[in-house]
Amino acid sequence: MTASAGVAPNKFLAKLASDWRKPDGLFVIEPADVDAFLQPLPVGRLPGVGKVTGEKLSKLWIRTVRDLRRIDLSALEGAFGRYGIRLHELARGIDESEVIPDRPTQSISVEDTFEHDVLLSETEPMIRALAEKLWSASRKELRMPRTIVLKLKTSEFKILTRSHTPDVFPASCTELTALALKLRERVELNPAQRYRLVGVGLSNFREPETNAAQPDLFA
């Protein structure tokens, strides 16, 4: 079993650090190194910067965290409202989000990085292996998931996700795998596009009593 971990002064930076040496490594961001680590990063690595926000930032000639730090707080607020304040703070490594260790499960996922970037058509073996790991991990949860998620990262580091909430959740690993592979069919990029990472996850967890119609989920 592989695992990656990040150590940093706050939750936001620790998440970035944990992604840095996936699928199996430890990365530490010391307080003195925060600026040097953050400034070269594409703004797309910041939480909440998706396609729409990324395009808006690009029109303002903001492509890296370093570019973002040059913009006044008032200008960011004017362009992005309250999220402009968040962008201003994230660009400086500021995050006051509380770490809650015993929070009920909201989602679980497994992912892996390919040794070499691959075509979408070549991802099936990895998706099957990850779905099996995910199924095993889900059996340990007391709460029950409702949604299946497929995650892909392109060779240009663009993140894609596809999700599905079936009326009846899969009752076996085989069914879960089939749905994960079905989600892959909803990726509509150029067939020549290559990918460096794939992940499979479960989300939208509910308490068992809200899933009374699915008693055989983990049978």
N, C-alpha and C positions, 0 to 999 in steps of 0.2 A: 504494500500500500504506500502511495506517495502522498506527500502533504507539503504545502508551502505556508510560510508564516512571515509576518511583517511586524517589526518593532519600531515604534515612532512616538513622538510626543503627544499625538492625539489620534482619534478614531479615523479621520479622513486620511491622514498620512499613513497610518498603519495599513489601511486598505490598499493604498497605492503600493506600499512596500510588499504586501503579500502577493500582489500580482506580478512583481518585478522578476521573481525567479521561479515562476511556475514552470513545470508541475511539481518540482521537488527541491525546495531550497528555503533558506532564511535570509532575509534582507533587513538591515538595520539602518534607519535614518536618524542620525544624531542631531540634537537641536542645532548645533553649529553648521550642519550640512543642509538644512532645510532649503535655504535660498538656492544653493547650487543644484540641488536635486530638482526643485520645482520649475525654475525659470525656463529651461529648454523644452519642457513638456508641451505637447499640443494641447490646446484648451479643451479638446474633446475628451481628455482624461479626467476632467473635473466633473464631479457629481452634478447631474442635471443638465449638462451640456449635450443635448441630442442633436438631431439633424437640423431642426428649425433654429434653435439657439446658435448652433455652430455656424449656420449660414449667415445669421444676423451679425455674429461677431466677425466673420470673414469680410462682410461688406464694410466693417469699420476698420479693416486691416489688422484685426486681432487674430493671430493664428497660434501664438504660443503664450504661455503664462507670462513670459517676459513682456510681451506686447500688452497683455492685460494689465500688468502692474503700472504701465505708463498712463493709464486712463484714470482721470479723477473720479472719486466716488460719486460726486454729483452727476457726472456725465453717465456713469453706469446706472445710477438710479433713474435718470431720465429715460434711458433706453430700455431698461429691463425691470423697472419698478423695484419691489422688495428683493427680488432675486439679484439685482445689481449689487446690493449690499453683501449678499452671500458670495457673489463672484469676487468682490473686492477682498473679502476675508480669505477665501480659499486661495487666491493668488499669492497671499502672504503666509499661507500655511496655518491660518487661524481656523479652529473648529471647536466649538464649545459643546458639541453633541455628547450626551452622556452615554457611557458604556453600561448596558444593563445585562449582566451575565446570565440571569435566570429568566429572561423574557421567553414567553411561549414561542415555539417554532412558527415562523412565518413562511420559510422556504428552506429547501435543502437542494444542493446541486453538486455535481461532480463535473470536472472538465480536465482536459489534457491538451498539451501543445504538441503538434507534430514535429518530428525531427526536421522535416523539409515541408515547405508549403505544398498543399495538395489541391486537386480539383474537387468540386463538390461531389462528383460521382465516385470519388475515392474515399469518402468519409464514412461509408457504411460500417466497416469493421470497428472503427473507433466508437461510433454511436452505439453499436450493439454491446460493446464492452462496458461503456459508461452506463448504459441503461441497466445492465446487470448489477453494477456496483450501486446504482441509485436504488434499485429495488431492494437490495439487501439492507441499505441504510434506512429506507423508509419503514421497514418492518420493526425498527426499534422505536419508532415514534408512537406516542399515545394519541396525538391528534392526527386527523386524516386529511390528506391533500385532495385538491379538486382539479388543479391545473397542471398540465405538462408543458414544459418550456424547452425549446431548443435554442442554444446560443452558438453563434459562429463569430470568429474574428478573422477578417480578411488580412491578406499580406500587407495591406496599408494600415492595419490596426483599427479599421472600422468595425464596430460591434453591431451584429444583427441578432435579433431575437424573434422567434415565432412561438406562439402559445396556443393552446387549445384546452377548453374546459368541457369535457364530455358529459353527457347526461348521466352516464354510469361510468365510474372510474374503473380502469383496468383491474381485473381480478388476478392477473398473473404477470410475470416478467415478460413473457412472450407478447402479451397484449400491449404492455407499456412500450416495449421496443418497437412494435409495429406503428404505434402512434408517433413516437419520436421520429421514425423514418418518414412518416407521412408529412410531418411538419417540414422536413427537408424539401419536399416538393413545392412548398410555398416560397422558397427563396428564388427570386426572379432576376438575379444578376447574370451578367454575361457568362456563358458556360466556360469560358477561358479564365474566369476569375479564380484565384487561388486563395486558400485559407490556411491559417497557421494554428488555429485553436478551435476546438469544438467542445460543447458542454451540454449536459442534459440535466434538467432540474424539475422540482415539484414545488408548487406554491399554493396560495389560497387555502391554507390549512384551517380545518374546522374541528370543534370539539366532537368526540364520537357520537354524542346524542343527536347531532345535526345530520348525521350520515346513517341514520337507522336503516335506510333502504339499501345499504351496501354492507351487510354483515360479513360477506365473504371476501372483503378487500384483501386481507392478508392471510387467507386460509391456505 
